[in-house]
Amino acid sequence: MSELKLEGSCLCGEVAYSVQYNISEQTPRFYHCHCKRCRKASGTGHASLIIIGHCSLQWLKGEALLSRYKVPEAERFATCFCKKCGSALPRYDEQTGRAVIPAGSLDHDIDLRPQARIFWDSRTEWSCSDNIPAYAEYPE
């Protein structure tokens, strides 16, 4: 049995978490989601999400600073974030044991790479164009 752990935190550092899962039982899925809800929640063209079923989520610190929002008409969509800095944090479904982890909240690089872009037909026209310059820092 091979246990793996992902650790992350919010921007202000007041909230930290650990997600543990068994690699022989669960392969994480890593998607760039372009749906309207993910765009609104992230404030970007897509949300980069790691989805892991049959896992455990432990808040290492700052659990009292968590806030959650559930879109009333959505079957699955909800957000979890730090009340202090607003950073997106993992949301966890107790019934299914599934975590949805914002990839940008991880504290270390991981071996996983995005597997797909989902809800591609919902993307905005300006999102994910490869025809623009790239800079290591701010352009001059």
N, C-alpha and C positions, 0 to 999 in steps of 0.2 A: 504494500500500500504506500503510495507516494503522496504525501501532503504538501501542498504548495500554499504560499501565503502572499497576498498583495497588501501593501500598506500605503496609506495616503493621509492627506490632511487638507485643511482649507488654507486660503491665502494668508490669513492672519496667524495661523498656527495654533489657534485655540481649540480646534476640533481635530482629532486624529482617529483613524480606524484601522482595522485589520480584517481581511476577508480570507478565510481558510477553506480549501476545498481539496478533494482527492482527485488527482489527475487521472487515475484509472477509472473513476466513475463519471467524471465530468470534463468535457473539453470546453473551455471558455469560448464564447463567440465575440468577435470584435467587429463592430460595424460603425460606419459613418452614416448616421440617420439624417435624412433631409426633410422629414415631415415638418409640417408647420408648427406643431407643438414643440418639437425639439429645437427648431430655429428660434422660437419665441423664448423658450426656457434658457437657451445658451446665449442668445443675443448674437449668434453667428450664422453662417450659411448651413451648418450641420452640427450635430452633436456627435462626438466620438465616444462610443459606449462599449464597455465590456460587460457581457451578460453571462452570469455563472449560476447554474442551478445546483441544488443540493450542496449548499455551502453554508458557512456560518459567518455572520458579521459581528464584530465586537468593536464597540466604541472605546478607544483607549483613553480618551479624555474629551471633555467638552460636550458631552451628550445633552446637557441642559441648554446649550446654545443652538440646538437643532430646531429647524422649523420645517414643516412639510406643507405641501399644497397638492391636493388631489383635484384634477379637472373633473367636475361633477358628472359630465356626460361621457367621460372616457372610461372604457372598461379597464385599461391597464395604466394609463399615463398618470404619473405623479412626479413631484420633485421633492428633493430634500436639500436643504442648504443651511449654511451658517448664518445665524441672525446678526452676527457682528460684521462680517465682511461680504456676505452674500454668495460665497463660493458654492458651486454645486458639489454635492456629496452623494455617496451611494444611497440608493433607496432599496429597501429590503421587504420582500413579501413573506411574512411569517408562514402563511398557508402553504406556499410552494417551496420555500427555502431558496428563492431565487433573488440574486442581487443584480442591480443595474448600476455599474460603476462608471462615473465620468472619468475617462482615461486621463484627462488633464489633472485630476486630483491625486494621481499616484505620486509618491515621493521618489521613486526610482524608475529607470527605464526597465522595460520588460521584454521578453523574447517574443511575445505575441505581436502580430502585425494585423492591420485591418484586413478582413476577409471579403468585405463587400460594402457597397453603398446601397442603403435601403431607402425606400420611398423616393427613389430617384426622380420619378415623374412629378414630385412635389417640390423639387428644388427651385431656387430662384435663378434667374438668368445670370446673375453676377457671381454665383457661387461656384467655386472650384474650377476656375479657368486656369489652364496651364500656360496661357499666352501672355503672362505679365512678368515683369522683371522680379527677381528675388534678391534680397539683401541680407547680409549677416546681421546687420543692425539697422538703425534708422538711415534712410537715404539722405544724402546731403542736399 
